[in-house]
């Protein structure tokens, strides 16, 4: 215990209090991630020293409880891939977008996915009904109007209600292996732009983001044209950013975009200054050399893609230990090109 304290420079500055913190953690049998649990307790005590307003204390308390509870609900399903489906709560059952969302939810469950929605009616209720209660999560938000749980998910343990949008949005992104956006209003646009921004800046891993219209619809094609004619033309986004997006009015194509992304690619994480890509199958040595040539523009060092096994730093993910790896020094800037690299890896 003493050694752990020496390594942890984040303290209250009160020796007696520090001893009590260690005593409490020992009593709670905290073992794994001891230092992080210790820092959380220290943060709470430091927050008290800052003399926060009652409103700030209330917000911090609610946010922390929402994050803990959501993690508890998602944890038993950690091994299941999930897709977030966003769209308007106002879409009616007789509309084509509603039927498309319903069919898409069913298609994704048939492909082994669980579906996460905002839990409301409209597109959310349609996707939820298509997916079915057992394979659904709903992240509802407390609003004075419009947002109430849909009939598919109401009463289910996987319905989580949030007070704050920021804790709700974080749980959408952190649990999603893919995102599908159907036509919607400000909320849908907000969720779509946030996901794209997080991927573009490297704050969340690259995942498939699919903009799905009803068959023959043009809601998202108009939006795509706006991105090209204004954001791209004005230089506020890059051409490579479009590699992160898929626009389609074909439900089978939308599903395949998601499934193809995980054909060989599994996941990635950073270890030090290296990006470690975990795969389902090894890539032939000759193909690796070709990748180094074709993606030299995003590598911080030439000839730097190396096959390997799990690193000691990945010990906290034992379920992934047997997967083959590629290690490389990615520039951490051009995530559209990283998506292209992943697409190439999925050819093996």
Residue pairs with C-beta under 8 A, 6 or more apart in sequence:
1 22
1 26
4 34
4 35
4 38
5 11
5 18
5 22
7 35
8 35
8 38
8 39
10 38
10 39
10 42
11 18
11 42
12 18
12 21
12 42
12 45
12 46
12 49
17 45
21 38
21 41
21 42
21 45
22 38
24 41
25 34
25 37
25 38
25 41
30 37
32 316
47 57
47 60
52 60
59 164
62 163
62 164
63 164
63 166
63 167
66 162
66 163
66 164
66 167
66 168
67 167
67 170
67 171
69 160
70 139
70 160
70 162
70 167
70 171
73 137
73 157
73 158
73 160
74 137
74 171
74 175
77 114
77 137
79 319
80 112
80 113
80 114
81 112
81 113
81 114
81 177
81 178
81 262
82 113
82 114
82 115
82 116
82 137
82 175
82 176
82 177
83 108
83 113
83 114
83 115
83 116
83 176
83 177
83 178
83 179
83 180
83 258
84 116
84 117
84 172
84 173
84 175
84 176
84 178
84 179
84 180
84 191
85 101
85 104
85 105
85 115
85 116
85 117
85 123
85 124
85 127
85 180
85 182
86 117
86 118
86 123
86 124
86 179
86 180
86 181
86 182
86 184
86 187
86 188
86 191
86 192
87 97
87 101
87 122
87 123
87 124
87 126
87 127
87 181
87 182
87 183
87 184
87 188
88 97
88 122
88 123
88 182
88 183
88 184
88 185
88 187
88 188
89 118
89 120
89 121
89 122
89 123
89 124
89 146
89 147
89 187
90 122
90 146
90 185
91 97
91 98
91 101
91 122
91 123
91 126
91 182
91 183
91 184
92 98
92 122
93 99
93 126
95 214
96 214
96 215
96 216
96 217
97 123
97 182
97 183
97 213
97 214
97 217
97 219
98 122
98 123
98 126
99 126
99 214
100 182
100 212
100 213
100 214
100 215
100 217
100 251
101 123
101 126
101 127
101 130
101 182
101 212
102 126
102 127
102 129
102 130
103 130
103 251
104 127
104 130
104 180
104 182
104 212
104 251
104 254
104 255
105 115
105 126
105 127
105 128
105 129
105 130
105 131
106 130
106 131
106 132
107 130
107 251
107 252
107 255
108 115
108 131
108 255
108 258
109 115
109 130
109 131
109 132
109 135
111 255
111 258
111 259
113 135
113 177
113 178
113 258
114 131
114 135
114 136
114 137
115 127
115 128
115 130
115 131
115 135
115 136
115 137
116 136
116 137
116 138
116 139
116 172
116 175
116 176
117 123
117 124
117 125
117 127
117 128
117 136
117 137
117 138
117 139
117 153
118 124
118 138
118 139
118 140
118 141
118 147
118 168
118 187
119 128
119 138
119 139
119 140
119 141
119 147
119 149
119 150
119 153
119 159
119 161
120 140
120 146
120 147
120 148
120 149
120 150
121 148
121 150
123 182
123 183
123 184
124 138
124 150
125 150
125 151
125 152
127 182
128 136
128 138
128 150
128 152
128 153
129 150
129 151
129 152
131 152
132 152
133 152
133 153
133 156
136 152
136 153
136 156
136 158
137 158
137 159
137 160
137 175
138 149
138 150
138 153
138 156
138 158
138 159
138 160
139 160
139 162
139 168
139 171
139 172
140 147
140 148
140 149
140 159
140 160
140 161
140 162
141 147
141 161
141 162
141 163
141 165
141 168
142 161
142 162
142 163
149 159
149 161
153 159
160 171
162 168
162 171
169 191
169 194
172 191
172 195
173 194
173 195
173 198
173 204
174 204
176 195
176 207
177 207
177 258
177 262
178 207
178 208
178 209
178 210
178 258
178 261
179 192
179 195
179 207
179 208
179 209
179 210
180 210
180 211
180 212
180 254
180 258
181 188
181 191
181 192
181 209
181 210
181 211
181 212
181 220
182 188
182 212
182 213
183 213
183 214
183 217
183 219
183 220
192 209
192 211
195 204
195 209
196 209
196 241
196 244
196 245
197 203
198 204
199 205
199 206
199 207
199 209
199 244
199 335
200 241
200 244
200 335
200 336
201 335
202 332
202 333
202 335
205 267
205 268
206 244
206 335
206 338
206 339
206 342
207 261
208 246
208 257
208 258
208 261
209 244
209 245
209 246
210 245
210 246
210 247
210 248
210 254
210 257
210 258
211 220
211 223
211 224
211 245
211 246
211 247
211 248
212 220
212 248
212 249
212 251
212 254
213 219
213 220
213 221
213 247
213 248
213 249
214 249
215 249
215 250
215 251
216 249
217 249
220 247
220 249
221 247
221 249
224 245
224 247
227 237
227 242
231 237
232 238
232 239
232 242
238 334
238 336
239 336
240 334
240 335
240 336
240 337
241 336
242 336
243 336
243 337
243 339
243 340
244 335
244 336
244 339
246 254
246 257
248 254
248 257
260 343
260 346
261 342
261 343
261 346
262 346
263 280
263 346
264 279
264 280
264 281
264 345
264 346
264 347
264 348
265 277
265 279
265 280
265 342
265 345
265 346
266 278
266 279
266 280
266 320
266 323
267 277
267 278
267 320
268 275
268 276
268 277
268 278
269 275
269 276
269 278
269 314
270 276
271 311
271 313
271 314
271 327
272 313
273 300
273 329
274 327
274 328
274 329
275 327
275 328
275 329
275 330
276 308
276 311
276 314
276 325
276 326
276 327
277 325
277 326
277 327
277 328
277 342
277 345
278 320
278 323
278 324
278 325
279 323
279 324
279 325
279 326
279 345
279 348
280 323
281 324
281 348
282 307
282 324
282 348
283 291
283 307
283 324
283 326
283 345
283 348
284 348
285 307
287 348
288 305
288 307
288 326
291 305
291 341
291 344
291 345
292 299
292 302
292 303
292 304
292 305
294 344
295 337
295 340
295 341
295 344
296 302
297 334
297 337
298 330
298 331
298 333
298 334
298 337
298 338
298 341
299 305
299 328
299 329
299 330
299 331
300 329
300 330
300 331
301 329
304 328
304 329
305 326
305 327
305 328
306 326
306 327
306 328
307 324
307 325
307 326
307 327
308 324
308 325
308 326
308 327
309 324
309 325
310 317
310 320
310 321
310 322
310 323
310 325
311 325
314 320
314 321
326 345
330 338
